[in-house]
């Protein structure tokens, strides 16, 4: 039951991200879910969510394969490192701060990873660095709004169905 529930949530998040990215709205439901799952559970389970969803997003993405998964991993690793050194509480304030830092890191890693693959001539996709940097702030805003809803839903489901360790 637990595995099926995880799979349904992941499929929904992947489809939501694919739909909204193709429609021009830039927010990252998979990133938000991975960060919130890290807050509610642990790093290991979050990495599993990250690998499954990142691989699926990489398959459908026009970006070089692996850039999304690596960006998610680097962002989660940064948040994990900061949680060991800085964050001691896991309340709503920490969730907001983690969302801002995680969104900023994810988008920067995504832009720089794509630029890196373009420099190596692995991909012909060339992105404009400055125009993508200007889109990071609205993306963080969208992610903050989304975080409120995803946090409440995942927290409810996690405690209701006893998925939290």
C-alpha positions in Angstrom: 0.0 0.0 0.0 2.8 2.4 0.9 4.7 1.8 -2.3 1.5 2.3 -4.5 0.7 5.5 -2.6 4.3 6.8 -3.3 4.0 5.8 -6.9 0.7 7.7 -7.4 2.1 10.8 -5.8 5.2 10.7 -7.9 3.3 10.2 -11.2 1.0 13.1 -10.3 3.9 15.4 -9.5 5.8 14.4 -12.7 2.7 15.0 -14.8 2.1 18.3 -13.1 5.6 19.5 -13.7 5.6 18.4 -17.4 2.2 20.0 -17.9 3.0 23.3 -16.3 6.5 23.6 -17.8 5.1 23.1 -21.2 2.4 25.8 -20.6 5.1 28.3 -19.7 4.6 28.5 -15.9 7.8 27.8 -14.1 7.5 26.0 -10.8 8.9 22.7 -9.6 6.4 20.4 -7.9 8.9 17.5 -7.9 11.6 19.6 -6.2 9.1 20.9 -3.6 7.9 17.3 -2.9 11.5 16.0 -2.5 12.4 18.9 -0.2 9.3 18.4 1.9 9.8 14.7 2.0 13.3 15.3 3.3 11.9 17.5 6.1 9.2 14.9 7.0 11.4 11.8 6.7 15.0 11.5 5.8 17.7 12.0 3.2 17.7 8.4 2.0 14.0 8.3 1.1 14.2 11.7 -0.5 17.0 10.5 -2.8 14.8 7.6 -3.9 12.0 10.1 -4.7 14.5 12.2 -6.5 16.0 9.5 -8.6 12.7 8.1 -9.8 11.1 11.5 -10.5 14.3 13.0 -11.9 14.8 10.1 -14.3 11.2 10.4 -15.5 11.6 14.1 -16.0 14.9 13.7 -17.8 13.3 11.3 -20.3 10.7 13.9 -21.3 12.9 17.0 -21.1 14.6 18.7 -24.0 17.6 19.3 -21.7 20.6 17.0 -21.8 19.8 13.7 -20.1 20.7 13.7 -16.4 20.8 17.5 -15.9 17.5 17.5 -14.0 18.4 14.6 -11.8 21.8 16.1 -11.1 20.3 19.5 -10.3 17.8 17.9 -7.9 20.5 15.8 -6.3 22.8 18.8 -5.8 20.0 20.9 -4.4 18.9 18.2 -2.0 22.5 17.6 -0.9 23.0 21.3 -0.2 19.8 21.4 1.9 20.9 18.2 3.7 24.3 19.8 4.4 22.6 23.0 5.7 20.2 21.0 7.8 23.1 19.4 9.6 24.9 22.7 10.2 22.1 25.4 10.3 18.6 24.2 10.6 17.6 22.7 13.9 13.8 23.0 13.7 11.5 21.7 11.0 8.6 24.1 11.3 7.0 26.2 8.6 9.8 28.8 8.8 12.4 26.2 8.0 10.2 24.9 5.1 10.0 28.4 3.6 13.8 28.9 3.9 14.5 25.4 2.5 12.2 26.2 -0.4 13.9 29.4 -1.2 17.4 28.0 -1.0 16.5 24.7 -2.7 14.7 26.5 -5.6 17.6 28.9 -6.1 20.1 26.1 -6.0 18.1 23.8 -8.3 17.5 26.5 -11.0 21.2 27.6 -10.9 22.4 24.0 -11.2 19.9 23.5 -14.0 21.1 26.6 -15.9 24.8 25.9 -15.3 24.5 22.2 -16.1 22.8 22.9 -19.4 25.4 25.5 -20.2 28.2 23.1 -19.3 26.8 20.4 -21.6 26.6 23.0 -24.4 30.2 24.0 -23.8 31.3 20.4 -24.1 29.3 20.2 -27.3 27.2 17.3 -25.9 24.1 19.2 -26.8 23.3 21.9 -29.3 20.8 23.4 -26.9 22.1 26.8 -26.0 20.3 28.8 -23.3 20.6 32.5 -22.6 22.2 32.8 -19.1 20.9 36.2 -18.2 17.3 35.7 -19.3 17.1 32.5 -17.3 18.6 34.2 -14.2 15.8 36.8 -14.4 13.2 33.9 -14.2 14.6 32.5 -11.0 12.8 35.0 -8.7 9.3 34.4 -10.1 10.0 30.6 -9.9 10.9 30.9 -6.3 7.7 32.8 -5.7 5.6 30.1 -7.4 7.4 27.4 -5.5 6.7 29.2 -2.2 3.0 29.3 -3.0 3.1 25.6 -4.1 5.0 24.6 -1.0 2.2 25.7 1.3 -0.2 23.3 -0.3 2.2 20.4 -0.9 3.5 20.7 2.7 0.0 20.5 4.2 -1.0 17.6 1.9 2.2 15.5 2.4 2.2 16.2 6.1 -1.4 15.1 6.4 -0.9 11.9 4.3 2.4 11.1 6.0 1.0 11.2 9.5 -2.5 9.8 8.5 -1.0 6.8 6.8 2.0 6.6 9.1 4.7 7.1 6.4 6.8 9.2 8.7 9.6 7.5 10.6 
